[in-house]
Amino acid sequence: MSLDVMALARLFHFAAIITRKTLVASTYALALLVCAPGVSLASGLVILYPEVRQPYARVYADIIAGINETYPNTATAIVVSTEESPANVQKSVLSLQPDVLITLGEHNTRMAEKIAPNIPILVGAVTSQDINRPGISMIPDGRLVIDKLLLLVPRSHTVHVVTNTANKSLQMALAEEYAASKRVALVVHSASTVQAAAVEYKKLLDHIGEGEAIWLMQDKALNDPTLLSQILETAWRKRIAVFSSNPTHVKRGALFAIYPNNKTLGRSLGKLAVQHKMNREIPQNIMPLRDLNTVVNGRTSRHLGVTISRDMLSQFDNIL
């Protein structure tokens, strides 16, 4: 999340520097030793990832594992703590002489732009809209989300979103344009606090009707358990489809949720690195996340009269 995992993500201290071909070191301290004066190890790809606790560390471990599956040459991953000096990170990176640098997390991306300005950078595991680099964000592609809704509830004609539009303008614009092409209206209700969101949801739930749906987005300021309960209880009573960007909401009654497939995301980043190294054209702006899993609440689907056919099963990763 937040990685939000989607903020995503908070990384993994492997306690080792991972490579595609071999284990370069068992700790970051040893990595610095390897990068001591006079020692140089060539690595086609270097990955910077933050040091975080579990369960968030698993997110980055999976992303790195995916990168190693699709990047065929040497890939070295370096864990970066919040206390680590940019000078030390720069020393480690430059000693490896990488062709490409993948930065996971916004802090590492900002740092890399300063310490390695001449090395091509690919970005992953970020949620900011302000990063002008090629890569893949943790923000789900709204087009895939709309497609999942229409697969399950094809009669949907309106989708409501209550969110802080200040940090989701690009995501909303893309989703709104795509929804319109499917004859679905995406109605965005702006709210930056839980209190403002509560007001918007009350108005929405009082008047929402058949064919309308609610999209619960990853929004740290709006993830209030009491508010979520009110939304899901009213939606159940009115037989309204609620879908989310948080898989835990499905256990509480949302129809379905989409969430990152971290290893597949890593594979996609590895492929981008290969394309970049081979001088093939790649998108120059960060792309929305299309490597997604989908979980469906079977009880809610039955309550809403949604029939999941055998042919549809392959479209979902889990049905609770």
N, C-alpha and C positions, 0 to 999 in steps of 0.2 A: 500497500500500500501505500502511505500512505503511505509505501510504497505506498505521507500518506501512502501505503505500500505502495501503496499504492502509494504517500508521502514518502513514501517509499522507501523505503528500503533502507536498510541500515545494515551494514554489511557483515561479511563473514571473515572472522579471523581464522583462516585455515590453520594458522600456526605453521604454515608452510608456504613457500612460493611455488605455485603450480606451473608446470610446463606440459606441453603436449607430448614431448618425448621423454621427459625425465623430471624428477623432483629436484629443483635447483637448490632448495634449502629447507630447513625445518623450521626456521623462525625468521622474523623480519630482521632481527639483529644480525643473523647470519647473512642475510641478503646484503646488508650494508657492508659486511666484511668482504663478501664477494666483489662488491663494487669499490673496494679500496683502491688507492692510487696504484697504477700499474697493472690492474686486472681489468680485462674487458671481455664481456661475453656477448656475442651477437645474438639478438633475438628478433625475429621478423615482426612479432607483435608483443606489445606490453599492455597489460590490463591493470589499471589502478582501481582499487575498490576499498571502501571504508571499513574500518574496524567497528563492528557492532555486536551486540549480544544476540543470542537465540531468542525467539525464533526467526528474527529478521536476518540473521547471518545465513540461514538456509537459503534465503532468496538469492543472495549473491553467489553462494556456492553453486546453486543450480545454473545460474546464468553463465558462470565461468565454465562449468562442465559442458554446457551447450556450445559455447564458443570453441572449446577444444575439440568438439566432435566435428566441426565443419571447417576449422582453420587447419590446413594440413602441415604447416611448418611449425617451428618453435614458437610457443606462446608462453610468456612469463607473466604471472600475476603478482602484484605487489600490494600488500595491505597497507593502508595509510590511516594512522590514528589521528584524532583531532589535535593532538599535541605535536605531531611530527612537523618539523620545519620544512618549508618549501625547498630550502637549499639541499637538505638530505634527500628529498624525493627527486629533485632534479638530478642529483649526482647518480642516484640509482638508475633513473630512466636513461640518461645520456650514455652511461657506461654500457648499456645493452644495445645501443645503436638501432633502435627499432625502425621499421619501415612505416608502421602504423601504431597509433596509441588509442586504446579504448578506455574511456573514463566512465566509471559507474558512479552515479551520484553527482549532485550539483556542485558540492564542495570540490571534489576532485576535478571536475570539468573546469571550473573557474581557475583552479590552481594550475592545471596543465596548460591553459592558454597563456599563462605568464612564464612558466618555467620551460616550456617546450614549444615556442612559437613557430618553429620551422618543421615540426613533425605533424603529419596529417592526423587529425583527431576525429574519432567516431564516438558518439555519446550514447549512453544507455542508462536506464533506471533513474530517469529524472521526470519531474512533473511541471517544471517551469516552461512557460511559453516564450521566454526571453532568450533562449539559447539558439544562436544562429549557427548551428553546426549540423552536419549530417549524422544520422543515427536514428534511434527508436526510443520514443518516450514510454512512460508507464500509463499514459492516458489512453484508454480504450478508444478504438476507432468507432465513432457513433454509427457509422453505416452498418457495421456488423451487429451492433446492439439492436438497431431498428429491424434488421433482417430476422434476428432471433424472435423478436416480439411478433412480427407478422407471420412467422412460421407457426408459432403457438396460437396466436390470437389474430387470425387474418382479418377479422371484422374491425380491428382497431382503426380509428380515424383521427384520434387526437392523443398526443403524449404530453403530459405536464411534467415540468422539471422545476423544482425549487432549489436554487443554488446561488452561490456567490459568483456572479457573472464577471467580476473583475479579473479572476484568474482562469476563466474557462471560455473566454470569448471565441478563440479559434476553434475549440472543440464544438461549441454550440453552433457556430456558423456552418461548420462542415456537416454536422448532424441535421441541422435545420434544412439545408439545401437538399440533402439526400432524402430526408423524410418527405419533403414536398414532391420529389420525383416519384415517390410511392403513394402519393395522394394522402399523406398523413401530415397533420399540422403539429409542429413542435412548439409548444407554448412555454416560454421561459419566465418564471416568477423569480425576480431578483431578491435575495435576502443574504445579509452578511453576518447575522447573529441568530442564535437559537430563538430569541424572542421574536425577531422579524419573521423567521421561518414558521414559527407557530401560528402567527397571524395569517400568513399566506396559505398554510395548509388548512386552517379552519375554513377560510373562504372557499378554498378549492374543494374540500371534502363535503361542504354543505351543498354544493351545486353539481358535483361530478356525476356523470351518467353513463349509460351504456355506450360502449365503443371507445371510451376514454381509458387511459392508462396513466400510471405514475412511475416515473423513473427516479429512483433514489441514487444520487450520485455520491462518489467519495468526496465528502466535504467535512473537514475536521470540525468546523464551527457549528455544523448542523447535525452531527451524529449524537443526538440526545436520546437515551433509551426510552424515556417517557413519551417523547414526541413520536418515536418510531412505533411504539405500542399503539398509540392513538391512530396513527395512519393505517397500520395493518389491521387493526380491529374494525375500523370503519370500512376499509376496502373489502374485508371479508364479508361484512354485513351487506354491502351494496354490490358484491360480486364484481369488483373492479380489479383489474390486473395491476399488480405492483411488481416491478422488476428493479434490479439493483446492480451496483458495481461492487458490492460487498457480499461474498458468499455466506457469511454468517446470517444475513437477513433471510436467506432461504429457509434455514432451520426455524425461523420465527414466523414464517408464513408467506414470504414473498414468492411469487410464481417462479422466477428464475433469477440467476445472477451470472454475470460474466466476470472473470478475474484472470490475471496474467498466468500464462503457462511459462514459467521462468526458464526452464531448460530450452524450450522451443525459441523463446526470445533470444537466448544466448546463441542458438544455432543461426538465427537470422543475422545477428551481429557478426558472427564469424564469417558468414557468406559475404556480408558487406565489406569486411576487411579484405577478403580475397579479391573481390571485384576492384576495390580501391588499389590494391597492390598491383593488379594486372592492368591498371589504368583504364578500366572500364567505367563508363559513366554511371554515377549513382546519384540519387536525389540529394541536393545540397542543403535542404532543410530537414529538420528532425521530423520523423514520420510518426503518426499515431500508432498505438499498439494493435496489431492484428493477430498476435500469437496469444489466443485467449482460450480459456476453458469455460464451459457452461454447465451449471448445475441447476436441476429443476426440482421443484417440490411436487411430488406426485399427488399428495392429498389436495393441495391447492388447485392443481390442474383439474382434478376431478370435480372439485367444488365449482370451478368456473365453467365446467362443461367442455374442457379442452381434451381432445382425444389425441394421444400420442401413438401414432401408427408405427408399425415395425420399420417402415422406411425412414421415419424421423429419428429413430433411436441413434443412428450414427452421427446425428447433429449435436448430440449432447454427451458430455463426459461423465455425468452422474445424475441419477434420479433418486431422490430421497423418498 
